[in-house]
Amino acid sequence: MTLADINALDTPAFVARFGALFEHSPWVAARAAALRPFADLHAGLMAAVDSASAAEQLALIQAHPELAGKAAIDRTLTEASAAEQQSAGLDRLTPAEYEHFHALNAAYATRFGFPFIICVRLTDKAGILAAMAQRLGNDRDTEMAAALAEIGKIVRLRLADLA
């Protein structure tokens, strides 16, 4: 599908095609549809995130699952999230690794009020754990910005998967 084809889609078709790029947040694609025509699809989608209110951005972040968390154990992750977590080996943690992830997830959620987000396809277990520990030192605004930047990376890779 060319960019011209994407720009020509009606809003329901656009949301149907791109709504799942943002974890449980098809509103991003719906909002982005109104910003067309795009010169760059990823930039257009992220412009919808950037122009969202702080509460909407927080809701987008909170729509993401914890890494190696309850949704992974219960197998209730979205297909994309499950594949991404598997790519980093998060479905094959030792009991000690699971406890380490659980402790860091809990500390992170307590400090910031949302789950830790990282583009797991661009790192591995050790890199994720190191980033979690390092980012716990951030202030909330810095960490929200980091989470949104990571969502942008996730969306870029998910877009490439659609091609």
C-alpha positions in Angstrom: 0.0 0.0 0.0 1.5 3.3 -1.0 1.4 6.5 1.0 -1.0 7.9 -1.5 -3.3 4.9 -0.9 -3.0 5.4 2.9 -3.8 9.1 2.6 -6.9 8.2 0.6 -8.3 5.7 3.0 -11.6 6.7 4.7 -11.3 7.1 8.5 -12.8 3.7 9.4 -10.5 1.9 7.0 -7.5 3.8 8.3 -8.3 3.0 11.9 -8.9 -0.7 11.0 -5.5 -0.9 9.3 -3.4 1.1 11.9 -5.4 1.2 15.1 -3.7 -1.8 16.6 -0.2 -0.2 16.2 -0.8 1.5 19.5 -1.5 -0.9 22.4 -5.3 -0.9 23.1 -5.4 2.7 21.8 -7.1 2.9 18.4 -8.0 6.5 19.2 -4.4 7.4 18.2 -5.1 6.2 14.6 -8.5 7.9 14.6 -6.9 11.2 15.6 -4.1 10.7 13.1 -6.5 10.1 10.3 -7.7 13.7 10.6 -4.1 15.0 10.2 -3.7 13.6 6.7 -2.3 13.8 4.1 1.0 12.5 5.5 4.4 12.9 3.9 5.6 10.3 6.4 3.1 7.8 8.0 5.1 7.2 11.2 5.6 11.0 11.8 1.9 11.5 11.2 0.9 8.9 13.7 3.3 10.2 16.3 2.0 13.8 15.7 -1.4 12.5 17.0 0.4 11.3 20.1 2.4 14.5 20.5 -0.8 16.6 20.2 -2.7 14.5 22.7 -3.4 15.9 26.2 -1.2 14.8 29.1 -4.1 12.6 30.3 -4.4 10.9 26.9 -0.7 10.3 26.7 -0.8 8.8 30.2 -3.7 6.6 29.2 -1.7 5.4 26.1 1.3 4.6 28.3 -0.9 2.8 30.9 -2.5 0.7 28.1 0.8 -1.2 27.7 1.4 -4.4 29.7 4.2 -4.8 32.2 7.2 -6.7 30.8 7.1 -10.3 31.9 4.1 -9.4 34.0 0.7 -10.9 34.8 -0.6 -10.5 31.2 2.3 -12.5 29.9 1.8 -15.2 32.4 -2.0 -15.3 31.8 -1.3 -15.2 28.0 -3.6 -12.2 27.6 -1.1 -10.0 25.8 -1.9 -8.7 22.4 -0.4 -10.8 19.6 2.1 -8.0 18.9 3.2 -7.6 22.5 3.5 -11.4 23.0 5.7 -11.7 20.0 7.8 -8.7 21.0 8.3 -10.0 24.6 9.2 -13.5 23.2 11.8 -11.9 20.9 13.6 -10.6 24.0 13.3 -13.9 25.8 10.9 -12.6 28.3 8.8 -15.8 28.0 11.8 -17.9 29.1 12.8 -16.3 32.3 14.4 -18.2 35.2 12.6 -17.9 38.5 15.3 -15.5 39.7 15.0 -13.4 36.5 11.2 -13.3 36.9 11.6 -12.1 40.5 14.0 -9.4 39.4 11.6 -8.2 36.7 8.7 -8.4 39.2 10.6 -6.3 41.7 11.6 -3.7 39.2 8.1 -3.5 37.7 6.7 -2.9 41.1 9.2 -0.2 42.0 8.7 1.5 38.6 4.9 1.4 38.9 5.0 2.7 42.4 7.3 5.6 41.4 5.7 6.6 38.1 2.1 5.2 38.1 2.5 3.5 34.8 4.3 0.5 33.4 7.9 0.5 32.2 8.0 0.8 28.4 11.0 -0.1 26.2 11.1 -1.3 22.6 12.1 -4.9 23.5 12.8 -5.8 19.9 15.8 -3.5 20.1 17.4 -5.0 23.2 17.6 -8.2 25.3 16.8 -9.2 28.9 20.0 -7.7 30.3 19.5 -4.5 28.4 15.9 -4.2 29.6 16.9 -4.8 33.2 19.7 -2.3 33.0 17.3 0.3 31.5 14.7 -0.3 34.1 17.2 0.2 36.9 18.6 3.3 35.3 15.3 4.9 34.4 14.0 4.5 38.0 16.2 7.5 38.7 14.3 9.8 36.3 11.7 12.3 37.3 8.1 11.6 36.1 8.1 14.1 33.2 11.4 12.7 31.9 10.1 9.2 32.2 6.8 10.0 30.4 8.8 11.4 27.6 11.0 8.3 27.5 8.0 6.0 27.5 6.4 8.0 24.6 9.7 7.8 22.6 9.8 4.0 23.2 6.2 3.8 22.0 7.4 5.6 18.8 10.1 2.9 18.3 7.6 0.1 18.8 5.2 1.7 16.3 7.9 2.1 13.7 8.7 -1.6 13.9 5.1 -2.6 13.9 4.6 -0.4 10.8 7.5 -2.2 9.1 5.8 -5.5 9.9 2.7 -4.4 8.0 4.7 -3.6 4.9 
